[in-house]
Amino acid sequence: MSEVGPDSEVFEVNRIKSLIKLMRENDLNEIDLKHGERRIRLRKGDLPTQMIVGAPSYAPQHYSPAPAPVATPAATAPAAAPAVDDDANAQFIKSPMVGTFYSKPNPEAKPYVQVGDQVTAETIVCQIEAMKMFSEIPAGVSGTIKAILVKNQEAVDVNKPLFKIV
């Protein structure tokens, strides 16, 4: 059964967009509204943006890195000079929200960034789409793109590493 009347539009996309605009204009970090059994909570800042309408329709995937292989030194191998380890200086750009990762602004465009590109904290590196709303994601750090860790149109979870930066 669907609701009829002015209250039925509380959770429509245009209403959500106007709430986001209200948050930006008034420097709000969170809005939490409840109407009957339906609820929406929007957050920004250090916390990931969440949009909850009723029960979630997805099962979140959690990123679990594979355990590193254990190296056993060979008894007769000569000592090698220590290698420069780029991984020790690596930083990761992580997903700030649950959604779909897009490496380019539209299907015909070139990717925002590629391996080897220099980025600054303000460089837009991708978009993440959640509930038909697209958010451009800035790098947040400066450096060189060493690896792109997800594929275009791949589902991502909060804090999933997207890019490796050195």
N, C-alpha and C positions, 0 to 999 in steps of 0.2 A: 504494500500500500504506500503510495507516495503522498507527501504532505502538500497541501495547497495553501497559498497565501503568502504574505510578505516574509514570514519566517522561513519558508522553504528555500529561500535564496541565501541563507546565512553561509553555506559552505560552497557556493558556486565559485568557479575559477576567477571571475571578475572581482568578486568580493575578496578573495584571497589576495589577488594582485593589489587591490586598494589597501588591504591591511599591511602588505609589505611596503607600499609607498608611504603609508602612515608611519611605519617603523623607521624608515629612512629619514623622513622629514623631521621627526621628533626625537631622533637618536635613541630609540627604544631598543632594548636587547631581547625582549620577549613579550609575546602576546599569547594569552591562554584563554580561549573561549569555550563555553559548553552550552549546548542547546538541546535539552532533552537527553537522549542517549548519545548524541553526536558531540564530538569535541575536536578542536583544532588548537595546536600549539605551534607557534612560530618562534624560533630562537635564532640569534646571530651572535657573532663575536667569537670567542674562543670555543664556544660550544657549537656542534654541528647544527645546521638548519634542519628542523624537523617539521613535517607537515603530517598531522595525524587526523584522519577523518574516519571515525568508527574504528573497527578492528583492522589492523594491517592486513593487506591482501597478499603479502609475500613473506617468505621465510628468509630472514637475513642470513647472508653468507659471511662467515668470519674468516679473515685472512690468517692463515697459519703457515709461516715459512717452514720449509722442509728442514729437518736437522742437518747441520753441516757434516760432511763426511769426516771421519777421523783419519788423519794421516799417520802412518807408522813409518818412522825413519828407517831407511835401509842401513844395516850394520856396516856395510863396506863402502857406502857411497861417500865420495869426498864432500867436504863442507862447501856449500855454494854461497856466493856473495848474497847478502840480503837484497831482495827485490823491492823496488819502490811500490808501496801498496796504495793504489788509488782508493781502494775501499775504505781505508782508515780515515780518509778525508771526505768520504761520500756523505751526501745529505739526500733525503728523499722528500719529494713532493707527494703528499698524501691526500686522498679524497676527503673533503670536508663534509660529505653527505652521502647518503645512499642514492643511487641513480644509475643512469647510463652514461658511460664515458664516450665523448666524441672528440676525435683528434683534429677535426677541422670544422669551420663554421657552417659549411654546407657541403653536400656531396661532390660538387664540382670544384670546390676550392682546394688549395694546397693546405697541408697540415699546418697547425699553428707553429709547431716546432719539430725538429728532426734531430737524430743523434748527431752530435758535434756542434749544434747551435749554442751560441752564448746567450744567456738569459740574465735579466736583472729581476729584482723582487717584483717589479711591476709588470713584467712580461706575461701576457696571457698565454698559457700553455695548452689549454683545452676547455671544453665545455662539459658540464654534467647536467643532464636533464632529469628532473624529478617532477612527476605529475604535470607534464606538458609545459614546465617552466624551465628555461635554459639559464644556467649560471656560468658566466665566464670565470675560470679559475686562474688567478695569478700565481706565478712561481713562488713568491714569498721568500726566495733566496736568490743569490747571484752565483753564477758558475756556468759550467758547460754540461749540456745534456749528454750523459754517458749511456743511458739506456731508457727505453720506453717499456714499461713493465706490464702494460695492458693493451689489448687490441681495441680498435675502433668499434664502437657499439657494444662493448662488453659491460655487463652489469658490475658495479663496484659498490663496496660497503664503506662505511665511515672508517677513516684511517688506513684504507688499503693503499699501499705505495703505488703511485702512478708513474713517477719518473725518478731516475737516479741521477744526481747532480754531483759533479766534482769540480 
